[in-house]
């Protein structure tokens, strides 16, 4: 079954497999029980942040399809980071 994230800009996901040596990690949307394989990240900062998270942690992300043949997704930060002046 093809999985499509909801039409909202961002959603809360739970990490179920931490990041592997190839940069892939798995998250689940608990409200729909849908699983997503993250393979691309908006930037290196987000990739590093997610790699430091542990299984069971919740993260708020926006997902976009990264491929056409598989359940692979690109993660973007759900909310912009505001840096202190």
Beta strands, then each sheet from edge to edge (+ up, - down):
strand 1: 11-17
strand 2: 25-29
strand 3: 34-41
strand 4: 58-65
strand 5: 72-77
sheet 1: 1+ 2- 3+ 5+ 4- 1+
end
